[in-house]
Amino acid sequence: MSALQDLGEQLVALSVERLKKIELPESLRDAVREAQRIPGHEARRRQLQYIGKLMRSVDPAPIRAVLDEINGVSAAATARLHRLERSRSRLLADEAVLGDIAREFPAADLQRLRQLRRNALKEQDLGKPPRAYREIFRVLRELDGGPAGDADKEDT
């Protein structure tokens, strides 16, 4: 029961946008939104208990899987991020990789990627902050179907 309440606390901690991406019964979604609005400690605690009660009638596995994906815990999410990082590294090493990216993602803006690659290499040479380097990762993540507005989960 407390595990379900902990899962409910994780739902309450999510932003509105991320919460929309999780399929929840309407009563549970409303309870989570209400808990997000409650400022008082005791009232919030009672609302979290109510969310835990509502969670008993819901299969928690899909919710837990989506939360793991959001938090970058799942193996699939980690593997995807590593694959995108390798693609970025290959692109910086060789401009011919743009052809592979064009085949994999026909909607890719190759001119923008080429410019970002040039800027990233220039930033590395001059010791500047890696703005273009990070932007390449964001572009690749968007092309791969990942969230565009999320904070970077990359380590580099």
C-alpha positions in Angstrom: 0.0 0.0 0.0 2.8 2.4 0.8 4.5 1.5 -2.5 1.3 2.7 -4.3 1.4 5.9 -2.3 5.1 6.4 -3.2 4.1 5.9 -6.8 1.4 8.5 -6.3 4.0 10.9 -4.9 6.1 10.5 -8.0 3.0 11.3 -10.1 2.4 14.5 -8.0 6.0 15.6 -8.6 5.6 15.5 -12.4 5.0 18.6 -14.5 1.6 19.0 -16.1 3.0 18.2 -19.5 4.6 14.9 -18.4 1.5 14.0 -16.4 -0.6 14.3 -19.7 1.6 11.6 -21.3 0.7 9.0 -18.7 -2.6 7.2 -19.2 -4.5 7.4 -15.9 -8.2 7.0 -14.9 -9.8 10.5 -14.7 -10.4 10.2 -11.0 -6.8 9.5 -10.3 -5.6 12.3 -12.7 -7.9 14.8 -10.9 -6.6 13.6 -7.5 -3.0 14.1 -8.6 -3.8 17.6 -10.0 -5.5 18.5 -6.7 -2.5 17.3 -4.7 -0.2 19.5 -6.9 -2.3 22.5 -5.9 -2.4 21.8 -2.2 0.2 23.9 -0.3 -0.4 22.6 3.3 1.6 19.7 4.6 -1.3 17.8 6.4 -3.8 18.4 3.6 -1.3 17.2 1.0 -0.5 14.1 3.1 -4.2 13.2 3.2 -4.5 13.8 -0.5 -1.5 11.5 -1.1 -3.2 8.8 1.0 -6.3 9.2 -1.2 -4.2 8.8 -4.3 -2.7 5.6 -2.8 -6.3 4.4 -2.2 -7.2 5.2 -5.9 -4.0 3.4 -7.0 -5.3 0.1 -5.6 -7.8 -0.2 -8.4 -5.3 0.6 -11.1 -2.5 -1.7 -12.5 0.6 0.1 -11.4 3.0 -1.6 -13.8 2.3 0.6 -16.9 2.5 3.8 -14.7 5.8 2.6 -13.1 7.2 1.8 -16.6 6.3 5.3 -17.9 7.8 6.9 -14.8 11.0 4.9 -15.3 11.1 6.0 -18.9 10.7 9.7 -17.8 13.4 9.3 -15.2 15.7 7.6 -17.6 15.8 4.4 -15.5 14.6 1.9 -18.1 17.1 0.0 -20.1 15.4 1.0 -23.3 15.7 4.7 -22.5 19.3 4.3 -21.5 20.2 2.3 -24.7 18.4 4.9 -26.8 20.4 7.8 -25.3 23.6 5.9 -25.7 22.8 5.2 -29.4 22.1 8.9 -29.9 25.3 9.9 -28.2 27.2 7.5 -30.5 25.5 9.0 -33.6 26.6 12.5 -32.4 30.2 11.3 -31.9 30.3 9.6 -35.3 28.8 12.8 -36.9 31.5 15.0 -35.3 34.2 12.6 -36.5 33.0 12.3 -40.1 30.6 14.4 -42.1 29.7 11.4 -44.2 27.5 10.2 -41.3 25.0 12.8 -42.5 24.1 10.3 -45.3 23.3 7.7 -42.7 21.2 10.1 -40.7 19.3 11.2 -43.9 18.5 7.5 -44.6 17.4 6.8 -41.0 15.5 10.1 -40.6 14.2 11.4 -44.0 12.8 14.5 -42.3 16.2 15.6 -41.0 17.4 19.1 -41.8 20.8 18.2 -43.0 21.9 21.8 -43.6 21.2 22.6 -40.0 23.0 19.5 -38.8 26.0 20.3 -41.0 26.1 23.9 -39.5 25.8 22.5 -36.0 28.6 20.1 -36.7 30.9 22.9 -37.9 30.0 25.1 -34.9 30.6 22.2 -32.5 34.0 21.5 -33.9 34.9 25.2 -33.8 33.7 25.3 -30.1 36.0 22.4 -29.3 39.0 24.0 -31.0 38.4 27.3 -29.2 37.5 25.8 -25.8 34.1 27.4 -25.8 31.0 26.0 -24.0 29.5 23.1 -26.0 26.3 24.7 -27.2 26.2 23.3 -30.7 27.4 19.9 -29.4 24.4 19.7 -27.1 22.1 21.1 -29.8 23.1 18.2 -32.1 22.0 15.8 -29.4 18.7 17.6 -29.1 18.1 17.5 -32.8 18.9 13.8 -33.0 16.6 13.1 -30.0 13.7 15.0 -31.7 14.3 13.1 -34.9 14.3 9.8 -33.0 10.9 10.7 -31.6 12.0 11.8 -28.2 10.7 14.7 -26.2 11.9 18.0 -27.5 11.4 20.1 -24.3 12.9 17.7 -21.7 16.2 18.5 -20.0 19.1 16.7 -21.4 19.8 13.3 -19.9 23.2 13.1 -21.4 26.4 12.8 -19.4 28.7 14.6 -21.8 
